Amino acid sequence: MGSHCSWPFSRPVAPLCYDCVGESSIKTHLCASLRHTRFLFSADLLWLVAGTAVALKMASTSRLDALPRVTCPNHPDAILVEDYRAGDMICPECGLVVGDRVIDVGSEWRTFSNDKATKDPSRVGDSQNPLLSDGDLSTMIGKGTGAASFDEFGNSKYQNRRTMSSSDRAMMNAFKEITTMADRINLPRNIVDRTNNLFKQVYEQKSLKGRANDAIASACLYIACRQEGVPRTFKEICAVSRISKKEIGRCFKLILKALETSVDLITTGDFMSRFCSNLCLPKQVQMAATHIARKAVELDLVPGRSPISVAAAAIYMASQASAEKRTQKEIGDIAGVADVTIRQSYRLIYPRAPDLFPTDFKFDTPVDKLPQL
């Protein structure tokens, strides 16, 4: 049943049967189209190779078993769940945090575009901005630094004008200005988002043509602060922008009319906690000043007066009655009102001073000893 090959150095080989290789002295017979190229492996050699492979596998398995393994002490067989945000390994059975500060081996999603360096090593770019026409998914070309970025006349070869429309470019500049102004007066992110939405609505309606985008952005920031319940004065907005108070006031009225929206009326309580905190006044003085301003409005003692001036006068009266006294100039610098304005509002509420203080207020200076101005 054996077969002979015409190759000179061939020898009889076993039939080509892979089912009975264990009984054959020759394991395989590769030939035919390779022009007498035959590979003859003895059974002993194959078993030696197979045994070596099994031994190596067992050795590697034993080394893996010897490595330390993070498990739950109460449920060692439970498959731990990894919290990628916190970097914790949590047991799903009992909720025990087995390991903390686990290094995330995934992709880096953080952007460093706000750094002062010229290069941006961000992996994926900024997040999508739904306020722009294309979702801010267009290509932004960075500022060139090498000689290959400029032509022979010194002009940049690659510019963003071809990849971004003029309207998107104007809105992007306005959004940057809004973020800068909000950072200067420590406004939260939700106010920035509301301001951006207001500016987009006004810009798309084109109802304020001829007005500067910076003035519209400042007015939108003022409206957003009032709608979110943290109003700021015109002087505070004017201090962080390059627009005059009168221009911001004009844009404010035009925007309310164009968008057919309204804002809640500001009250003395909207500014009281912030003014007292900036003046480093204790909680008792702040509560007394809030009570004085509210009672003065209820008794109609300050008709036609701005809530800011009434709040400043109430703070002045409460501080003069306590041990933490503040001058008119100190209060005026924080509230953004003149000393004369504080005195005028104070003179209106002084005759009813005994009725304005809360009953549990501890006087350091009696009411009849308060300054009359």
Solvent accessible surface area in square Angstrom, and as a share of the most:
residue,aa,sasa,rsa
1,M,215,0.96
2,G,50,0.49
3,S,60,0.39
4,H,147,0.66
5,C,22,0.13
6,S,95,0.61
7,W,100,0.35
8,P,111,0.70
9,F,169,0.71
10,S,30,0.19
11,R,136,0.50
12,P,79,0.50
13,V,12,0.07
14,A,31,0.24
15,P,83,0.52
16,L,117,0.58
17,C,53,0.32
18,Y,144,0.55
19,D,140,0.73
20,C,51,0.31
21,V,44,0.25
22,G,59,0.57
23,E,158,0.71
24,S,22,0.14
25,S,85,0.55
26,I,21,0.11
27,K,21,0.09
28,T,28,0.16
29,H,26,0.12
30,L,84,0.42
31,C,35,0.21
32,A,90,0.69
33,S,100,0.65
34,L,96,0.48
35,R,212,0.77
36,H,85,0.38
37,T,55,0.32
38,R,47,0.17
39,F,90,0.37
40,L,61,0.31
41,F,73,0.30
42,S,49,0.31
43,A,17,0.14
44,D,117,0.60
45,L,83,0.41
46,L,61,0.30
47,W,156,0.55
48,L,121,0.60
49,V,90,0.52
50,A,45,0.35
51,G,38,0.36
52,T,70,0.41
53,A,58,0.45
54,V,87,0.50
55,A,56,0.44
56,L,121,0.60
57,K,147,0.62
58,M,130,0.58
59,A,41,0.32
60,S,40,0.26
61,T,67,0.39
62,S,64,0.41
63,R,156,0.57
64,L,121,0.60
65,D,110,0.57
66,A,85,0.66
67,L,109,0.54
68,P,132,0.83
69,R,178,0.65
70,V,92,0.53
71,T,41,0.24
72,C,0,0.00
73,P,103,0.65
74,N,101,0.52
75,H,66,0.29
76,P,74,0.46
77,D,133,0.69
78,A,16,0.12
79,I,151,0.77
80,L,28,0.14
81,V,82,0.47
82,E,54,0.24
83,D,55,0.29
84,Y,154,0.59
85,R,231,0.84
86,A,60,0.46
87,G,9,0.09
88,D,28,0.14
89,M,41,0.18
90,I,52,0.26
91,C,0,0.00
92,P,75,0.47
93,E,114,0.51
94,C,63,0.38
95,G,46,0.44
96,L,75,0.37
97,V,75,0.43
98,V,41,0.23
99,G,18,0.18
100,D,94,0.49
101,R,212,0.77
102,V,54,0.31
103,I,145,0.74
104,D,82,0.43
105,V,143,0.82
106,G,50,0.48
107,S,70,0.45
108,E,66,0.30
109,W,175,0.62
110,R,159,0.58
111,T,51,0.30
112,F,49,0.20
113,S,56,0.36
114,N,147,0.75
115,D,79,0.41
116,K,210,0.89
117,A,73,0.56
118,T,120,0.70
119,K,166,0.70
120,D,78,0.40
121,P,74,0.47
122,S,26,0.17
123,R,151,0.55
124,V,78,0.45
125,G,35,0.34
126,D,97,0.50
127,S,98,0.63
128,Q,114,0.51
129,N,34,0.17
130,P,110,0.69
131,L,25,0.13
132,L,8,0.04
133,S,92,0.59
134,D,68,0.35
135,G,8,0.08
136,D,31,0.16
137,L,132,0.66
138,S,33,0.22
139,T,90,0.52
140,M,102,0.46
141,I,62,0.32
142,G,62,0.60
143,K,192,0.81
144,G,22,0.21
145,T,109,0.63
146,G,39,0.38
147,A,98,0.76
148,A,83,0.64
149,S,23,0.15
150,F,75,0.31
151,D,48,0.25
152,E,146,0.65
153,F,161,0.67
154,G,51,0.49
155,N,87,0.44
156,S,43,0.28
157,K,100,0.43
158,Y,134,0.51
159,Q,82,0.37
160,N,42,0.22
161,R,183,0.67
162,R,229,0.83
163,T,51,0.30
164,M,18,0.08
165,S,57,0.37
166,S,84,0.54
167,S,44,0.28
168,D,6,0.03
169,R,80,0.29
170,A,21,0.16
171,M,8,0.03
172,M,38,0.17
173,N,88,0.45
174,A,2,0.02
175,F,15,0.06
176,K,123,0.52
177,E,30,0.14
178,I,0,0.00
179,T,48,0.28
180,T,56,0.33
181,M,0,0.00
182,A,0,0.00
183,D,96,0.50
184,R,147,0.54
185,I,32,0.16
186,N,132,0.67
187,L,15,0.07
188,P,72,0.45
189,R,149,0.55
190,N,77,0.39
191,I,1,0.00
192,V,6,0.03
193,D,59,0.31
194,R,94,0.34
195,T,0,0.00
196,N,11,0.06
197,N,67,0.34
198,L,14,0.07
199,F,1,0.00
200,K,41,0.18
201,Q,85,0.38
202,V,1,0.01
203,Y,61,0.23
204,E,103,0.46
205,Q,98,0.43
206,K,131,0.55
207,S,58,0.37
208,L,13,0.06
209,K,158,0.67
210,G,86,0.82
211,R,82,0.30
212,A,57,0.44
213,N,55,0.28
214,D,41,0.21
215,A,0,0.00
216,I,9,0.05
217,A,0,0.00
218,S,0,0.00
219,A,0,0.00
220,C,0,0.00
221,L,0,0.00
222,Y,10,0.04
223,I,0,0.00
224,A,0,0.00
225,C,0,0.00
226,R,29,0.11
227,Q,54,0.24
228,E,58,0.26
229,G,54,0.52
230,V,60,0.35
231,P,5,0.03
232,R,33,0.12
233,T,12,0.07
234,F,47,0.20
235,K,101,0.43
236,E,43,0.19
237,I,0,0.00
238,C,37,0.22
239,A,87,0.67
240,V,13,0.07
241,S,16,0.10
242,R,175,0.64
243,I,27,0.14
244,S,65,0.42
245,K,98,0.41
246,K,138,0.58
247,E,39,0.17
248,I,0,0.00
249,G,16,0.15
250,R,121,0.44
251,C,0,0.00
252,F,23,0.10
253,K,145,0.61
254,L,66,0.33
255,I,0,0.00
256,L,34,0.17
257,K,164,0.70
258,A,30,0.23
259,L,28,0.14
260,E,157,0.70
261,T,48,0.28
262,S,88,0.57
263,V,27,0.15
264,D,114,0.59
265,L,158,0.78
266,I,41,0.21
267,T,76,0.44
268,T,15,0.09
269,G,42,0.40
270,D,53,0.28
271,F,2,0.01
272,M,3,0.01
273,S,58,0.38
274,R,50,0.18
275,F,2,0.01
276,C,0,0.00
277,S,77,0.50
278,N,81,0.42
279,L,13,0.06
280,C,103,0.62
281,L,17,0.08
282,P,59,0.37
283,K,131,0.55
284,Q,75,0.33
285,V,2,0.01
286,Q,34,0.15
287,M,117,0.52
288,A,0,0.00
289,A,0,0.00
290,T,41,0.24
291,H,45,0.20
292,I,0,0.00
293,A,1,0.00
294,R,116,0.42
295,K,58,0.25
296,A,0,0.00
297,V,85,0.49
298,E,112,0.50
299,L,64,0.32
300,D,100,0.52
301,L,29,0.14
302,V,14,0.08
303,P,90,0.57
304,G,90,0.87
305,R,84,0.31
306,S,54,0.35
307,P,35,0.22
308,I,23,0.12
309,S,2,0.02
310,V,3,0.02
311,A,0,0.00
312,A,0,0.00
313,A,1,0.00
314,A,0,0.00
315,I,0,0.00
316,Y,12,0.05
317,M,0,0.00
318,A,0,0.00
319,S,0,0.00
320,Q,25,0.11
321,A,0,0.00
322,S,9,0.06
323,A,78,0.61
324,E,73,0.33
325,K,90,0.38
326,R,42,0.15
327,T,76,0.44
328,Q,26,0.11
329,K,128,0.54
330,E,82,0.37
331,I,1,0.00
332,G,5,0.04
333,D,98,0.51
334,I,60,0.31
335,A,6,0.04
336,G,26,0.25
337,V,27,0.15
338,A,60,0.46
339,D,49,0.25
340,V,79,0.46
341,T,39,0.23
342,I,0,0.00
343,R,72,0.26
344,Q,71,0.32
345,S,0,0.00
346,Y,0,0.00
347,R,121,0.44
348,L,73,0.36
349,I,2,0.01
350,Y,47,0.18
351,P,97,0.61
352,R,96,0.35
353,A,1,0.00
354,P,90,0.57
355,D,74,0.39
356,L,0,0.00
357,F,13,0.05
358,P,26,0.16
359,T,145,0.84
360,D,113,0.59
361,F,16,0.07
362,K,160,0.68
363,F,84,0.35
364,D,88,0.46
365,T,25,0.15
366,P,71,0.45
367,V,32,0.18
368,D,108,0.56
369,K,139,0.59
370,L,5,0.02
371,P,43,0.27
372,Q,128,0.57
373,L,76,0.38
